[in-house]
Amino acid sequence: MKNKLVQSISILILVLFLSGLTAIPVGAVGLGVGPSPLVIENATPGQSYQKTIYVQSSDTQEDVYTLIVSGDISAWITFYAADDHTKHITQLSIPANGTGFALATINIPADAAPLVYTGQILVTGETVAGATAAGGSSVQIQLPIDVSIQMIGAPVPTATVTTTPTVPAAAIISGQMNLTSLDYVGKPQVGTITKLQAVVRNLTGQPAKSHMVVEVYLNNKLIDTFNSDEFVIPADAAGTGIGNTIYAYYKPLKAGDYTLKGQVISEGLQTQQITTQMKVGGSGTNISTITYVGIAVGALLVIGIGFLVFTRRRKSTQIKRTINN
């Protein structure tokens, strides 16, 4: 009898495991957020930084997700519509099988100490049908974007480097900001942060606060737009060929051939847009999806084993009563 019970438990566990793999609807499994982690290096007190975040869904209907901030930076971040930077939002509508974008404005307090501050942007959505926790409550979609902000005591200009411009000389216009190259470092992999670097020449005659805007295309389809940190670009004497390197960071979620289109914006001035190709290797798996599946499977296993133990005890009690009678 003991062997039969063990066999029954093994079969039930296998059935529960297989059913757990389909406990979360396709709409939830196909949800992705980014960039994560969202990293700001060399941040300075009193400064404001902007980052574009995205929520990508494969659901067949439009969904609305709430944006919540937690951790050290919970009071620092405000969200705005991607197409209207004056429109404050707390929710993001995602079209069916589409991607939604929001602008996260990060305002650093003037008295922030030179420490590393962390937190999360939580993208919270609808309750997942068919998946329940051990206590019987429904599981709600909540995907995190990890945020890390490294503070320094005072603004530090980027170091100047000598570079060979990759754009025609005719494109270097006196009195303007000029983006002369855009490239990436290393071999990009799915789920790994890739460092982008661009060389900018400031021919305005005075230092200028600047940031880079990068459009990301996969298979000729725009999938993301994000901003670099803000940098102070020192003035560059015309004709010297000296540029300043600025950096941005991106975490690809899928393998494939990417096209990056970068442009630098500085106090109302825009540079020409430069395009570079980036091949991303590896195969991506959504960690948050694995987490939800694991929770669903674990909950079902606990319920199933508990039911078997209860049934066995009840049957044992009935047998004892029969013997006593």
C-alpha positions as CSV (number, residue, x, y, z in Angstrom):
1,M,0.0,0.0,0.0
2,K,2.9,2.3,0.8
3,N,4.3,1.8,-2.7
4,K,0.9,2.6,-4.3
5,L,0.7,5.8,-2.2
6,V,4.2,6.9,-3.4
7,Q,3.3,6.2,-7.0
8,S,0.1,8.2,-6.6
9,I,1.9,11.2,-5.1
10,S,4.5,11.0,-8.0
11,I,1.8,11.0,-10.6
12,L,0.0,13.9,-9.0
13,I,3.1,16.0,-8.7
14,L,3.9,15.4,-12.4
15,V,0.3,16.4,-13.4
16,L,0.5,19.5,-11.1
17,F,3.8,20.5,-12.6
18,L,2.5,20.2,-16.2
19,S,-0.6,22.1,-15.3
20,G,1.4,24.8,-13.5
21,L,3.3,25.5,-16.7
22,T,0.0,26.8,-18.3
23,A,-1.3,28.5,-15.1
24,I,-0.4,32.0,-16.4
25,P,-2.2,33.3,-19.5
26,V,-0.3,34.2,-22.7
27,G,-0.8,37.9,-22.0
28,A,1.2,37.7,-18.8
29,V,3.9,35.5,-20.1
30,G,4.4,37.9,-23.1
31,L,5.0,40.9,-20.8
32,G,8.4,42.6,-20.7
33,V,9.7,45.8,-19.1
34,G,13.0,47.7,-19.4
35,P,15.6,48.9,-19.4
36,S,16.6,46.9,-16.3
37,P,18.7,47.7,-14.6
38,L,18.3,51.4,-15.1
39,V,21.7,52.9,-14.0
40,I,22.8,56.5,-13.5
41,E,26.5,56.9,-12.8
42,N,28.3,60.1,-11.5
43,A,25.0,61.7,-10.6
44,T,25.2,65.1,-8.8
45,P,23.0,66.7,-6.2
46,G,20.3,69.0,-7.4
47,Q,20.4,67.7,-11.0
48,S,17.6,66.2,-13.1
49,Y,17.9,63.2,-15.3
50,Q,15.5,61.6,-17.8
51,K,15.2,58.0,-18.8
52,T,12.7,56.3,-21.2
53,I,11.2,53.1,-19.9
54,Y,9.0,50.7,-21.9
55,V,6.4,48.0,-21.3
56,Q,6.0,45.4,-24.1
57,S,3.0,43.1,-24.2
58,S,1.9,40.3,-26.5
59,D,-1.7,40.4,-25.1
60,T,-4.4,40.5,-27.8
61,Q,-6.1,43.4,-26.1
62,E,-5.2,46.8,-24.8
63,D,-3.9,46.8,-21.1
64,V,-3.3,49.5,-18.6
65,Y,-0.4,49.3,-16.2
66,T,0.3,51.4,-13.1
67,L,3.8,52.8,-12.5
68,I,5.0,52.7,-8.9
69,V,8.4,53.6,-7.4
70,S,9.9,52.0,-4.3
71,G,13.1,52.1,-2.4
72,D,15.6,54.9,-1.7
73,I,14.5,56.8,-4.8
74,S,10.7,56.5,-4.2
75,A,10.2,60.3,-4.0
76,W,12.7,61.2,-6.7
77,I,10.9,59.9,-9.9
78,T,8.0,61.4,-11.7
79,F,6.5,59.9,-14.9
80,Y,5.5,61.8,-18.1
81,A,4.0,60.8,-21.4
82,A,6.6,59.9,-24.0
83,D,5.0,62.2,-26.6
84,D,4.3,65.1,-24.2
85,H,6.9,65.7,-21.6
86,T,4.6,68.2,-19.8
87,K,1.8,65.6,-19.2
88,H,2.2,63.9,-15.8
89,I,1.1,60.2,-15.7
90,T,0.8,57.4,-13.2
91,Q,-0.5,54.8,-15.7
92,L,0.6,53.5,-19.1
93,S,-1.7,52.1,-21.8
94,I,-0.3,49.3,-23.9
95,P,-1.9,48.6,-27.2
96,A,-2.6,45.0,-28.2
97,N,0.6,43.2,-29.2
98,G,2.4,46.5,-28.7
99,T,4.8,48.6,-26.7
100,G,4.2,51.6,-24.5
101,F,6.8,54.2,-23.5
102,A,7.0,56.6,-20.6
103,L,9.6,59.3,-19.6
104,A,10.9,58.9,-16.1
105,T,12.3,62.2,-14.7
106,I,14.7,61.7,-11.8
107,N,15.1,64.8,-9.6
108,I,18.1,64.4,-7.3
109,P,17.8,66.2,-4.0
110,A,20.3,69.0,-3.5
111,D,21.4,67.5,-0.1
112,A,21.9,63.9,-1.5
113,A,25.0,62.4,0.1
114,P,27.6,60.7,-2.2
115,L,26.2,57.2,-1.9
116,V,24.7,54.6,-4.1
117,Y,20.9,54.8,-4.0
118,T,18.7,51.9,-5.2
119,G,15.1,51.2,-5.8
120,Q,12.6,49.8,-8.3
121,I,10.0,51.0,-10.8
122,L,7.2,48.5,-10.4
123,V,5.0,48.0,-13.4
124,T,1.7,46.7,-11.9
125,G,-1.0,45.2,-14.1
126,E,-4.2,43.2,-14.0
127,T,-4.7,40.1,-11.8
128,V,-3.6,36.9,-13.5
129,A,-6.6,34.6,-14.1
130,G,-6.1,30.9,-13.3
131,A,-3.0,31.4,-11.0
132,T,-3.4,31.5,-7.2
133,A,-1.1,31.8,-4.3
134,A,-0.9,29.2,-1.6
135,G,-3.5,31.1,0.5
136,G,-6.0,31.2,-2.3
137,S,-5.5,34.8,-3.4
138,S,-5.0,35.8,-7.0
139,V,-1.6,36.6,-8.4
140,Q,-1.2,40.1,-9.7
141,I,1.3,41.0,-12.5
142,Q,4.1,43.2,-11.1
143,L,7.4,43.4,-13.0
144,P,10.3,45.4,-11.6
145,I,12.8,47.7,-13.3
146,D,15.8,47.9,-10.9
147,V,17.2,51.4,-10.5
148,S,20.7,52.3,-9.2
149,I,22.0,55.9,-8.8
150,Q,25.6,56.5,-7.9
151,M,26.1,59.9,-6.4
152,I,29.3,62.0,-6.5
153,G,30.0,65.2,-4.6
154,A,30.1,67.6,-7.5
155,P,29.7,67.6,-11.3
156,V,32.7,66.1,-13.1
157,P,33.2,66.9,-16.9
158,T,33.9,64.0,-19.1
159,A,37.5,63.5,-20.1
160,T,38.5,64.5,-23.5
161,V,39.9,62.0,-26.0
162,T,41.5,62.2,-29.4
163,T,39.3,60.6,-32.1
164,T,39.0,60.4,-35.8
165,P,35.6,61.7,-36.9
166,T,33.5,59.2,-38.8
167,V,31.2,61.7,-40.5
168,P,32.2,63.9,-43.5
169,A,34.0,67.1,-42.7
170,A,31.2,69.0,-44.3
171,A,28.9,67.8,-41.5
172,I,31.1,69.6,-38.9
173,I,29.4,72.9,-38.5
174,S,31.0,75.7,-36.7
175,G,28.9,77.2,-33.9
176,Q,27.0,73.9,-33.3
177,M,27.1,70.6,-31.5
178,N,28.4,67.8,-33.7
179,L,28.1,64.0,-33.2
180,T,31.0,62.5,-34.9
181,S,30.8,58.8,-34.0
182,L,28.5,56.2,-32.3
183,D,29.7,52.7,-31.3
184,Y,29.4,50.0,-28.6
185,V,31.9,48.2,-26.4
186,G,32.4,44.4,-26.3
187,K,30.1,41.7,-27.6
188,P,26.4,42.4,-26.8
189,Q,24.5,39.5,-25.2
190,V,20.8,39.1,-24.3
191,G,20.2,40.2,-20.7
192,T,23.6,41.9,-20.4
193,I,24.0,45.7,-20.3
194,T,25.8,47.0,-23.3
195,K,27.9,50.2,-23.1
196,L,27.4,52.7,-25.9
197,Q,29.9,55.4,-26.6
198,A,29.6,58.5,-28.8
199,V,32.1,61.3,-29.6
200,V,30.7,64.8,-29.6
201,R,32.4,68.1,-30.6
202,N,31.1,71.3,-29.0
203,L,31.8,74.2,-31.4
204,T,29.4,76.6,-29.6
205,G,32.3,78.3,-27.9
206,Q,31.1,77.5,-24.3
207,P,30.4,74.5,-22.2
208,A,27.0,72.9,-22.8
209,K,24.8,70.4,-20.9
210,S,24.0,67.6,-23.3
211,H,22.4,64.2,-23.4
212,M,22.1,61.5,-26.1
213,V,18.9,60.1,-27.4
214,V,19.1,56.6,-29.0
215,E,16.4,54.9,-31.1
216,V,16.6,51.1,-31.0
217,Y,15.4,49.1,-34.0
218,L,15.1,45.3,-34.3
219,N,14.2,43.8,-37.7
220,N,13.6,47.4,-38.9
221,K,11.0,48.0,-36.2
222,L,11.3,50.6,-33.5
223,I,11.3,48.8,-30.1
224,D,12.8,51.3,-27.7
225,T,13.9,54.9,-27.2
226,F,16.1,55.9,-24.3
227,N,18.3,58.8,-23.1
228,S,21.8,58.8,-21.7
229,D,22.7,60.7,-18.5
230,E,23.3,64.4,-18.9
231,F,26.9,65.4,-19.5
232,V,28.7,68.8,-19.5
233,I,30.5,69.0,-22.9
234,P,33.5,71.4,-22.8
235,A,34.0,73.9,-25.6
236,D,36.1,72.6,-28.5
237,A,38.3,74.8,-30.7
238,A,37.2,74.5,-34.3
239,G,39.6,72.5,-36.5
240,T,41.4,70.6,-33.7
241,G,39.5,67.4,-34.3
242,I,39.3,66.9,-30.5
243,G,36.0,65.4,-29.3
244,N,34.4,64.4,-26.0
245,T,33.2,60.9,-25.3
246,I,29.8,60.4,-23.6
247,Y,28.2,57.1,-22.7
248,A,24.8,55.4,-22.6
249,Y,23.7,51.9,-21.5
250,Y,21.2,49.5,-23.0
251,K,20.1,46.0,-22.1
252,P,18.8,44.0,-25.1
253,L,16.1,41.5,-24.3
254,K,16.2,39.5,-27.6
255,A,19.0,38.2,-29.9
256,G,19.2,39.6,-33.4
257,D,20.6,42.4,-35.6
258,Y,19.9,45.8,-34.0
259,T,20.1,49.2,-35.6
260,L,20.9,52.1,-33.2
261,K,20.2,55.7,-34.2
262,G,21.8,58.3,-31.9
263,Q,21.5,62.0,-31.7
264,V,22.8,64.5,-29.1
265,I,20.6,67.3,-27.8
266,S,22.1,70.2,-26.0
267,E,20.2,73.2,-24.7
268,G,17.9,73.4,-27.8
269,L,20.6,72.4,-30.3
270,Q,20.4,69.0,-32.0
271,T,23.1,67.2,-33.8
272,Q,22.8,65.1,-36.9
273,Q,21.7,61.5,-36.3
274,I,24.3,58.7,-36.7
275,T,23.4,55.0,-37.3
276,T,25.4,52.0,-36.2
277,Q,24.6,48.3,-36.4
278,M,24.8,45.9,-33.4
279,K,24.5,42.1,-33.4
280,V,23.2,40.7,-30.1
281,G,23.9,37.0,-29.3
282,G,22.3,34.6,-26.9
283,S,18.7,33.7,-26.3
284,G,16.6,35.6,-23.8
285,T,14.3,34.3,-21.2
286,N,12.1,36.7,-19.1
287,I,13.2,36.2,-15.5
288,S,9.9,37.6,-14.2
289,T,8.0,35.0,-16.3
290,I,10.0,32.2,-14.7
291,T,9.3,33.7,-11.3
292,Y,5.5,33.7,-11.9
293,V,5.5,30.1,-13.3
294,G,7.6,29.0,-10.3
295,I,5.1,30.5,-7.9
296,A,2.2,28.9,-9.6
297,V,3.9,25.5,-9.7
298,G,5.0,25.7,-6.1
299,A,1.6,26.7,-4.9
300,L,-0.1,23.8,-6.8
301,L,2.5,21.3,-5.4
302,V,1.9,22.5,-1.8
303,I,-1.9,22.2,-2.2
304,G,-1.6,18.7,-3.9
305,I,0.7,17.3,-1.2
306,G,-1.4,18.8,1.5
307,F,-4.5,17.2,0.0
308,L,-2.8,13.7,-0.2
309,V,-1.6,14.0,3.5
310,F,-5.1,14.9,4.6
311,T,-6.7,12.1,2.6
312,R,-4.2,9.5,4.0
313,R,-4.9,10.6,7.6
314,R,-8.6,10.6,7.1
315,K,-8.5,7.1,5.6
316,S,-6.2,5.9,8.5
317,T,-8.7,7.3,11.0
318,Q,-11.6,5.5,9.3
319,I,-9.6,2.2,9.3
320,K,-8.9,2.6,13.1
321,R,-12.6,3.3,13.8
322,T,-13.6,0.2,11.8
323,I,-11.1,-2.0,13.7
324,N,-12.3,-0.6,17.1
325,N,-15.9,-1.2,16.2
